[in-house]
Amino acid sequence: MKILAAVLVALIALIQYPLWVGKGSRMRVWEVDRQIRAQREVNQKLRVRNGALDAEVRDLKQGLEAIEERARSELGMVRRDEIFFQLLEEGGKTGPVQSGSR
């Protein structure tokens, strides 16, 4: 009877082995679930970023205001009928000031 019990315990252990250690083990499933959750968070952030970039591209294709705004802020450009003033602040810092149309 003791031998039969030992054989049954050994068989149960063999059956349980793939569940805990094998390729489809619980630990592996938990790790894959964690990776999936992390990737979904990254994907959501990228969706938001892509949406913002898409809106910016549509804005640049449809209107000249966005192009003008970019030219002013990034390239420091002014219109032909504008005068550009640069004021010095205390400490030598400079700050551009644009006047209105002439």
N, CA, C and O atoms as CSV, one atom per row, in Angstrom:
chain,resi,resn,atom,element,x,y,z
A,1,MET,N,N,0.820,-1.194,0.000
A,1,MET,CA,C,0.000,0.000,0.000
A,1,MET,C,C,0.865,1.260,0.000
A,1,MET,O,O,0.542,2.248,-0.659
A,2,LYS,N,N,1.976,1.210,0.753
A,2,LYS,CA,C,2.870,2.369,0.794
A,2,LYS,C,C,3.513,2.608,-0.566
A,2,LYS,O,O,3.743,3.755,-0.951
A,3,ILE,N,N,3.797,1.562,-1.275
A,3,ILE,CA,C,4.403,1.702,-2.595
A,3,ILE,C,C,3.404,2.332,-3.563
A,3,ILE,O,O,3.776,3.183,-4.371
A,4,LEU,N,N,2.170,1.930,-3.489
A,4,LEU,CA,C,1.122,2.490,-4.343
A,4,LEU,C,C,0.943,3.977,-4.062
A,4,LEU,O,O,0.811,4.770,-4.995
A,5,ALA,N,N,0.936,4.362,-2.794
A,5,ALA,CA,C,0.806,5.775,-2.419
A,5,ALA,C,C,1.998,6.570,-2.935
A,5,ALA,O,O,1.827,7.684,-3.432
A,6,ALA,N,N,3.205,6.014,-2.825
A,6,ALA,CA,C,4.405,6.701,-3.310
A,6,ALA,C,C,4.349,6.867,-4.830
A,6,ALA,O,O,4.734,7.914,-5.350
A,7,VAL,N,N,3.879,5.858,-5.535
A,7,VAL,CA,C,3.762,5.938,-6.988
A,7,VAL,C,C,2.731,7.002,-7.369
A,7,VAL,O,O,2.959,7.773,-8.301
A,8,LEU,N,N,1.613,7.054,-6.668
A,8,LEU,CA,C,0.585,8.060,-6.961
A,8,LEU,C,C,1.107,9.470,-6.694
A,8,LEU,O,O,0.854,10.382,-7.481
A,9,VAL,N,N,1.824,9.653,-5.603
A,9,VAL,CA,C,2.414,10.970,-5.290
A,9,VAL,C,C,3.411,11.350,-6.378
A,9,VAL,O,O,3.447,12.505,-6.802
A,10,ALA,N,N,4.222,10.398,-6.836
A,10,ALA,CA,C,5.190,10.662,-7.900
A,10,ALA,C,C,4.484,11.029,-9.191
A,10,ALA,O,O,4.932,11.936,-9.893
A,11,LEU,N,N,3.397,10.354,-9.524
A,11,LEU,CA,C,2.638,10.675,-10.734
A,11,LEU,C,C,2.005,12.063,-10.651
A,11,LEU,O,O,2.003,12.816,-11.626
A,12,ILE,N,N,1.476,12.386,-9.493
A,12,ILE,CA,C,0.893,13.731,-9.303
A,12,ILE,C,C,1.963,14.794,-9.463
A,12,ILE,O,O,1.729,15.840,-10.069
A,13,ALA,N,N,3.162,14.514,-8.906
A,13,ALA,CA,C,4.272,15.465,-9.043
A,13,ALA,C,C,4.667,15.612,-10.509
A,13,ALA,O,O,4.938,16.724,-10.963
A,14,LEU,N,N,4.705,14.534,-11.242
A,14,LEU,CA,C,5.046,14.608,-12.662
A,14,LEU,C,C,4.004,15.377,-13.461
A,14,LEU,O,O,4.337,16.111,-14.392
A,15,ILE,N,N,2.760,15.205,-13.094
A,15,ILE,CA,C,1.688,15.939,-13.779
A,15,ILE,C,C,1.765,17.432,-13.452
A,15,ILE,O,O,1.505,18.262,-14.324
A,16,GLN,N,N,2.111,17.782,-12.234
A,16,GLN,CA,C,2.189,19.168,-11.797
A,16,GLN,C,C,3.422,19.897,-12.344
A,16,GLN,O,O,3.410,21.122,-12.469
A,17,TYR,N,N,4.476,19.159,-12.666
A,17,TYR,CA,C,5.727,19.769,-13.102
A,17,TYR,C,C,5.543,20.747,-14.276
A,17,TYR,O,O,6.020,21.877,-14.185
A,18,PRO,N,N,4.877,20.364,-15.363
A,18,PRO,CA,C,4.706,21.325,-16.475
A,18,PRO,C,C,3.878,22.541,-16.085
A,18,PRO,O,O,4.074,23.630,-16.625
A,19,LEU,N,N,2.964,22.357,-15.159
A,19,LEU,CA,C,2.131,23.477,-14.727
A,19,LEU,C,C,2.954,24.567,-14.050
A,19,LEU,O,O,2.679,25.750,-14.250
A,20,TRP,N,N,3.944,24.201,-13.265
A,20,TRP,CA,C,4.725,25.164,-12.496
A,20,TRP,C,C,6.048,25.539,-13.139
A,20,TRP,O,O,6.534,26.649,-12.919
A,21,VAL,N,N,6.652,24.648,-13.932
A,21,VAL,CA,C,7.990,24.896,-14.443
A,21,VAL,C,C,8.057,24.881,-15.967
A,21,VAL,O,O,8.958,25.495,-16.537
A,22,GLY,N,N,7.164,24.222,-16.624
A,22,GLY,CA,C,7.239,24.013,-18.071
A,22,GLY,C,C,6.993,25.269,-18.892
A,22,GLY,O,O,6.921,26.377,-18.360
A,23,LYS,N,N,6.866,25.071,-20.195
A,23,LYS,CA,C,6.709,26.167,-21.148
A,23,LYS,C,C,5.439,26.986,-20.900
A,23,LYS,O,O,5.458,28.208,-21.050
A,24,GLY,N,N,4.357,26.341,-20.530
A,24,GLY,CA,C,3.103,27.039,-20.265
A,24,GLY,C,C,2.837,27.197,-18.788
A,24,GLY,O,O,1.684,27.161,-18.357
A,25,SER,N,N,3.888,27.373,-18.001
A,25,SER,CA,C,3.747,27.422,-16.544
A,25,SER,C,C,3.033,28.685,-16.079
A,25,SER,O,O,2.892,29.656,-16.823
A,26,ARG,N,N,2.595,28.643,-14.845
A,26,ARG,CA,C,1.907,29.798,-14.250
A,26,ARG,C,C,2.822,31.011,-14.205
A,26,ARG,O,O,2.380,32.132,-14.459
A,27,MET,N,N,4.091,30.798,-13.883
A,27,MET,CA,C,5.041,31.908,-13.806
A,27,MET,C,C,5.217,32.554,-15.181
A,27,MET,O,O,5.285,33.778,-15.294
A,28,ARG,N,N,5.288,31.750,-16.194
A,28,ARG,CA,C,5.439,32.273,-17.557
A,28,ARG,C,C,4.186,33.047,-17.974
A,28,ARG,O,O,4.284,34.104,-18.597
A,29,VAL,N,N,3.039,32.532,-17.637
A,29,VAL,CA,C,1.781,33.219,-17.959
A,29,VAL,C,C,1.718,34.560,-17.238
A,29,VAL,O,O,1.319,35.559,-17.836
A,30,TRP,N,N,2.100,34.601,-15.979
A,30,TRP,CA,C,2.095,35.862,-15.226
A,30,TRP,C,C,3.069,36.864,-15.841
A,30,TRP,O,O,2.761,38.052,-15.934
A,31,GLU,N,N,4.233,36.392,-16.257
A,31,GLU,CA,C,5.228,37.270,-16.872
A,31,GLU,C,C,4.722,37.824,-18.207
A,31,GLU,O,O,4.895,39.008,-18.496
A,32,VAL,N,N,4.108,36.980,-19.007
A,32,VAL,CA,C,3.571,37.437,-20.293
A,32,VAL,C,C,2.435,38.437,-20.068
A,32,VAL,O,O,2.339,39.428,-20.791
A,33,ASP,N,N,1.585,38.195,-19.088
A,33,ASP,CA,C,0.514,39.153,-18.767
A,33,ASP,C,C,1.094,40.505,-18.365
A,33,ASP,O,O,0.577,41.546,-18.771
A,34,ARG,N,N,2.155,40.498,-17.577
A,34,ARG,CA,C,2.800,41.748,-17.156
A,34,ARG,C,C,3.374,42.478,-18.373
A,34,ARG,O,O,3.242,43.697,-18.486
A,35,GLN,N,N,4.007,41.739,-19.278
A,35,GLN,CA,C,4.560,42.344,-20.490
A,35,GLN,C,C,3.459,42.922,-21.379
A,35,GLN,O,O,3.630,43.984,-21.978
A,36,ILE,N,N,2.339,42.225,-21.459
A,36,ILE,CA,C,1.212,42.710,-22.266
A,36,ILE,C,C,0.674,44.013,-21.691
A,36,ILE,O,O,0.416,44.956,-22.438
A,37,ARG,N,N,0.500,44.077,-20.364
A,37,ARG,CA,C,0.022,45.312,-19.738
A,37,ARG,C,C,0.986,46.469,-19.988
A,37,ARG,O,O,0.558,47.583,-20.292
A,38,ALA,N,N,2.275,46.209,-19.862
A,38,ALA,CA,C,3.274,47.260,-20.100
A,38,ALA,C,C,3.231,47.721,-21.557
A,38,ALA,O,O,3.318,48.919,-21.826
A,39,GLN,N,N,3.100,46.799,-22.484
A,39,GLN,CA,C,3.061,47.165,-23.896
A,39,GLN,C,C,1.789,47.941,-24.226
A,39,GLN,O,O,1.818,48.851,-25.054
A,40,ARG,N,N,0.673,47.590,-23.584
A,40,ARG,CA,C,-0.565,48.350,-23.820
A,40,ARG,C,C,-0.420,49.794,-23.349
A,40,ARG,O,O,-0.929,50.708,-23.998
A,41,GLU,N,N,0.264,50.009,-22.233
A,41,GLU,CA,C,0.503,51.379,-21.759
A,41,GLU,C,C,1.358,52.154,-22.754
A,41,GLU,O,O,1.074,53.312,-23.059
A,42,VAL,N,N,2.408,51.506,-23.259
A,42,VAL,CA,C,3.264,52.154,-24.256
A,42,VAL,C,C,2.452,52.469,-25.514
A,42,VAL,O,O,2.570,53.557,-26.078
A,43,ASN,N,N,1.633,51.515,-25.945
A,43,ASN,CA,C,0.809,51.728,-27.140
A,43,ASN,C,C,-0.155,52.896,-26.953
A,43,ASN,O,O,-0.368,53.682,-27.875
A,44,GLN,N,N,-0.735,53.007,-25.764
A,44,GLN,CA,C,-1.668,54.112,-25.508
A,44,GLN,C,C,-0.947,55.457,-25.583
A,44,GLN,O,O,-1.471,56.408,-26.162
A,45,LYS,N,N,0.238,55.542,-25.010
A,45,LYS,CA,C,1.020,56.788,-25.083
A,45,LYS,C,C,1.356,57.118,-26.526
A,45,LYS,O,O,1.301,58.280,-26.929
A,46,LEU,N,N,1.704,56.103,-27.307
A,46,LEU,CA,C,2.032,56.328,-28.712
A,46,LEU,C,C,0.795,56.733,-29.515
A,46,LEU,O,O,0.899,57.534,-30.444
A,47,ARG,N,N,-0.377,56.186,-29.165
A,47,ARG,CA,C,-1.616,56.608,-29.839
A,47,ARG,C,C,-1.880,58.095,-29.606
A,47,ARG,O,O,-2.252,58.822,-30.527
A,48,VAL,N,N,-1.681,58.535,-28.363
A,48,VAL,CA,C,-1.884,59.954,-28.041
A,48,VAL,C,C,-0.902,60.814,-28.833
A,48,VAL,O,O,-1.281,61.839,-29.400
A,49,ARG,N,N,0.360,60.391,-28.867
A,49,ARG,CA,C,1.388,61.134,-29.604
A,49,ARG,C,C,1.062,61.162,-31.090
A,49,ARG,O,O,1.180,62.206,-31.731
A,50,ASN,N,N,0.657,60.031,-31.640
A,50,ASN,CA,C,0.308,59.973,-33.055
A,50,ASN,C,C,-0.888,60.862,-33.370
A,50,ASN,O,O,-0.933,61.501,-34.421
A,51,GLY,N,N,-1.849,60.901,-32.463
A,51,GLY,CA,C,-3.002,61.781,-32.658
A,51,GLY,C,C,-2.593,63.238,-32.713
A,51,GLY,O,O,-3.083,63.999,-33.547
A,52,ALA,N,N,-1.685,63.629,-31.814
A,52,ALA,CA,C,-1.207,65.007,-31.809
A,52,ALA,C,C,-0.435,65.320,-33.090
A,52,ALA,O,O,-0.600,66.395,-33.668
A,53,LEU,N,N,0.393,64.402,-33.527
A,53,LEU,CA,C,1.140,64.611,-34.768
A,53,LEU,C,C,0.209,64.661,-35.977
A,53,LEU,O,O,0.420,65.454,-36.895
A,54,ASP,N,N,-0.812,63.821,-35.976
A,54,ASP,CA,C,-1.789,63.829,-37.067
A,54,ASP,C,C,-2.520,65.165,-37.129
A,54,ASP,O,O,-2.721,65.725,-38.207
A,55,ALA,N,N,-2.911,65.664,-35.976
A,55,ALA,CA,C,-3.595,66.962,-35.936
A,55,ALA,C,C,-2.675,68.074,-36.436
A,55,ALA,O,O,-3.109,68.973,-37.156
A,56,GLU,N,N,-1.416,68.006,-36.055
A,56,GLU,CA,C,-0.466,69.022,-36.500
A,56,GLU,C,C,-0.254,68.954,-38.012
A,56,GLU,O,O,-0.168,69.989,-38.673
A,57,VAL,N,N,-0.169,67.751,-38.559
A,57,VAL,CA,C,0.002,67.596,-40.009
A,57,VAL,C,C,-1.219,68.132,-40.742
A,57,VAL,O,O,-1.084,68.843,-41.738
A,58,ARG,N,N,-2.418,67.793,-40.251
A,58,ARG,CA,C,-3.644,68.308,-40.888
A,58,ARG,C,C,-3.676,69.822,-40.833
A,58,ARG,O,O,-4.053,70.472,-41.808
A,59,ASP,N,N,-3.278,70.398,-39.686
A,59,ASP,CA,C,-3.266,71.845,-39.525
A,59,ASP,C,C,-2.276,72.487,-40.502
A,59,ASP,O,O,-2.572,73.521,-41.100
A,60,LEU,N,N,-1.106,71.874,-40.659
A,60,LEU,CA,C,-0.116,72.424,-41.585
A,60,LEU,C,C,-0.572,72.312,-43.036
A,60,LEU,O,O,-0.251,73.179,-43.849
A,61,LYS,N,N,-1.309,71.268,-43.372
A,61,LYS,CA,C,-1.787,71.100,-44.746
A,61,LYS,C,C,-2.926,72.056,-45.067
A,61,LYS,O,O,-3.052,72.503,-46.207
A,62,GLN,N,N,-3.759,72.376,-44.081
A,62,GLN,CA,C,-4.971,73.130,-44.354
A,62,GLN,C,C,-4.811,74.636,-44.187
A,62,GLN,O,O,-5.443,75.396,-44.921
A,63,GLY,N,N,-3.999,75.084,-43.261
A,63,GLY,CA,C,-3.983,76.512,-42.991
A,63,GLY,C,C,-2.592,77.112,-43.001
A,63,GLY,O,O,-1.608,76.462,-42.649
A,64,LEU,N,N,-2.536,78.361,-43.411
A,64,LEU,CA,C,-1.264,79.068,-43.418
A,64,LEU,C,C,-0.912,79.611,-42.038
A,64,LEU,O,O,0.244,79.947,-41.782
A,65,GLU,N,N,-1.899,79.698,-41.149
A,65,GLU,CA,C,-1.623,80.241,-39.819
A,65,GLU,C,C,-0.625,79.372,-39.059
A,65,GLU,O,O,0.252,79.891,-38.367
A,66,ALA,N,N,-0.755,78.069,-39.184
A,66,ALA,CA,C,0.164,77.174,-38.482
A,66,ALA,C,C,1.573,77.301,-39.035
A,66,ALA,O,O,2.545,77.267,-38.280
A,67,ILE,N,N,1.686,77.446,-40.339
A,67,ILE,CA,C,3.011,77.617,-40.960
A,67,ILE,C,C,3.622,78.935,-40.501
A,67,ILE,O,O,4.808,79.000,-40.179
A,68,GLU,N,N,2.808,79.978,-40.474
A,68,GLU,CA,C,3.298,81.285,-40.019
A,68,GLU,C,C,3.731,81.228,-38.557
A,68,GLU,O,O,4.768,81.778,-38.186
A,69,GLU,N,N,2.937,80.566,-37.738
A,69,GLU,CA,C,3.275,80.442,-36.315
A,69,GLU,C,C,4.603,79.707,-36.129
A,69,GLU,O,O,5.434,80.109,-35.315
A,70,ARG,N,N,4.792,78.641,-36.880
A,70,ARG,CA,C,6.060,77.889,-36.806
A,70,ARG,C,C,7.228,78.752,-37.266
A,70,ARG,O,O,8.282,78.762,-36.631
A,71,ALA,N,N,7.045,79.472,-38.365
A,71,ALA,CA,C,8.119,80.319,-38.882
A,71,ALA,C,C,8.507,81.377,-37.862
A,71,ALA,O,O,9.688,81.692,-37.713
A,72,ARG,N,N,7.527,81.925,-37.160
A,72,ARG,CA,C,7.813,82.951,-36.156
A,72,ARG,C,C,8.509,82.364,-34.927
A,72,ARG,O,O,9.520,82.894,-34.467
A,73,SER,N,N,7.965,81.273,-34.403
A,73,SER,CA,C,8.489,80.748,-33.138
A,73,SER,C,C,9.801,79.989,-33.315
A,73,SER,O,O,10.704,80.132,-32.490
A,74,GLU,N,N,9.927,79.188,-34.367
A,74,GLU,CA,C,11.109,78.342,-34.509
A,74,GLU,C,C,12.215,78.996,-35.332
A,74,GLU,O,O,13.398,78.762,-35.083
A,75,LEU,N,N,11.841,79.801,-36.297
A,75,LEU,CA,C,12.848,80.394,-37.175
A,75,LEU,C,C,13.069,81.876,-36.917
A,75,LEU,O,O,13.999,82.464,-37.469
A,76,GLY,N,N,12.237,82.487,-36.093
A,76,GLY,CA,C,12.395,83.904,-35.762
A,76,GLY,C,C,12.066,84.828,-36.921
A,76,GLY,O,O,12.606,85.931,-36.998
A,77,MET,N,N,11.201,84.408,-37.813
A,77,MET,CA,C,10.873,85.212,-38.989
A,77,MET,C,C,9.809,86.253,-38.648
A,77,MET,O,O,9.000,86.067,-37.739
A,78,VAL,N,N,9.833,87.353,-39.403
A,78,VAL,CA,C,8.823,88.407,-39.273
A,78,VAL,C,C,8.304,88.750,-40.665
A,78,VAL,O,O,8.937,88.438,-41.674
A,79,ARG,N,N,7.162,89.386,-40.702
A,79,ARG,CA,C,6.592,89.800,-41.988
A,79,ARG,C,C,7.351,91.008,-42.526
A,79,ARG,O,O,8.102,91.666,-41.805
A,80,ARG,N,N,7.138,91.281,-43.808
A,80,ARG,CA,C,7.808,92.427,-44.439
A,80,ARG,C,C,7.343,93.750,-43.848
A,80,ARG,O,O,8.124,94.697,-43.756
A,81,ASP,N,N,6.086,93.823,-43.451
A,81,ASP,CA,C,5.548,95.091,-42.948
A,81,ASP,C,C,5.658,95.203,-41.432
A,81,ASP,O,O,4.982,96.041,-40.835
A,82,GLU,N,N,6.479,94.396,-40.801
A,82,GLU,CA,C,6.661,94.455,-39.354
A,82,GLU,C,C,8.067,94.916,-39.018
A,82,GLU,O,O,8.999,94.773,-39.810
A,83,ILE,N,N,8.191,95.466,-37.839
A,83,ILE,CA,C,9.501,95.883,-37.331
A,83,ILE,C,C,9.813,94.999,-36.133
A,83,ILE,O,O,8.958,94.772,-35.276
A,84,PHE,N,N,11.033,94.507,-36.081
A,84,PHE,CA,C,11.456,93.609,-34.999
A,84,PHE,C,C,12.278,94.408,-33.993
A,84,PHE,O,O,13.281,95.024,-34.353
A,85,PHE,N,N,11.854,94.395,-32.744
A,85,PHE,CA,C,12.599,95.037,-31.656
A,85,PHE,C,C,13.116,93.955,-30.728
A,85,PHE,O,O,12.426,92.977,-30.439
A,86,GLN,N,N,14.349,94.150,-30.266
A,86,GLN,CA,C,14.919,93.220,-29.297
A,86,GLN,C,C,15.286,94.040,-28.067
A,86,GLN,O,O,16.148,94.918,-28.126
A,87,LEU,N,N,14.620,93.743,-26.952
A,87,LEU,CA,C,14.835,94.486,-25.721
A,87,LEU,C,C,15.788,93.726,-24.818
A,87,LEU,O,O,15.698,92.506,-24.680
A,88,LEU,N,N,16.707,94.470,-24.200
A,88,LEU,CA,C,17.625,93.864,-23.243
A,88,LEU,C,C,17.035,93.986,-21.850
A,88,LEU,O,O,16.599,95.062,-21.442
A,89,GLU,N,N,17.024,92.887,-21.131
A,89,GLU,CA,C,16.549,92.894,-19.752
A,89,GLU,C,C,17.745,92.975,-18.828
A,89,GLU,O,O,18.888,92.892,-19.279
A,90,GLU,N,N,17.497,93.133,-17.548
A,90,GLU,CA,C,18.582,93.162,-16.577
A,90,GLU,C,C,19.318,91.831,-16.605
A,90,GLU,O,O,18.698,90.772,-16.716
A,91,GLY,N,N,20.636,91.888,-16.505
A,91,GLY,CA,C,21.424,90.649,-16.512
A,91,GLY,C,C,21.823,90.244,-17.920
A,91,GLY,O,O,22.394,89.167,-18.094
A,92,GLY,N,N,21.548,91.055,-18.931
A,92,GLY,CA,C,21.983,90.766,-20.286
A,92,GLY,C,C,21.094,89.811,-21.039
A,92,GLY,O,O,21.426,89.438,-22.164
A,93,LYS,N,N,19.974,89.396,-20.468
A,93,LYS,CA,C,19.068,88.507,-21.193
A,93,LYS,C,C,18.339,89.293,-22.258
A,93,LYS,O,O,18.011,90.464,-22.064
A,94,THR,N,N,18.089,88.653,-23.376
A,94,THR,CA,C,17.370,89.321,-24.452
A,94,THR,C,C,16.007,88.691,-24.632
A,94,THR,O,O,15.815,87.501,-24.384
A,95,GLY,N,N,15.079,89.496,-25.059
A,95,GLY,CA,C,13.742,88.986,-25.320
A,95,GLY,C,C,13.196,89.658,-26.566
A,95,GLY,O,O,13.094,90.884,-26.589
A,96,PRO,N,N,12.846,88.923,-27.586
A,96,PRO,CA,C,12.328,89.516,-28.818
A,96,PRO,C,C,10.934,90.072,-28.618
A,96,PRO,O,O,10.099,89.473,-27.940
A,97,VAL,N,N,10.693,91.228,-29.219
A,97,VAL,CA,C,9.380,91.855,-29.192
A,97,VAL,C,C,9.043,92.243,-30.612
A,97,VAL,O,O,9.865,92.848,-31.300
A,98,GLN,N,N,7.854,91.908,-31.060
A,98,GLN,CA,C,7.458,92.257,-32.413
A,98,GLN,C,C,6.393,93.324,-32.336
A,98,GLN,O,O,5.495,93.279,-31.495
A,99,SER,N,N,6.513,94.295,-33.240
A,99,SER,CA,C,5.483,95.324,-33.279
A,99,SER,C,C,4.416,94.920,-34.274
A,99,SER,O,O,4.589,93.951,-35.013
A,100,GLY,N,N,3.324,95.645,-34.299
A,100,GLY,CA,C,2.255,95.371,-35.236
A,100,GLY,C,C,2.613,95.859,-36.620
A,100,GLY,O,O,3.755,96.250,-36.863
A,101,SER,N,N,1.670,95.844,-37.517
A,101,SER,CA,C,1.885,96.299,-38.897
A,101,SER,C,C,2.100,97.788,-38.920
A,101,SER,O,O,1.615,98.508,-38.047
A,102,ARG,N,N,2.839,98.263,-39.934
A,102,ARG,CA,C,3.090,99.708,-40.083
A,102,ARG,C,C,1.895,100.428,-40.594
A,102,ARG,O,O,1.938,101.645,-40.775
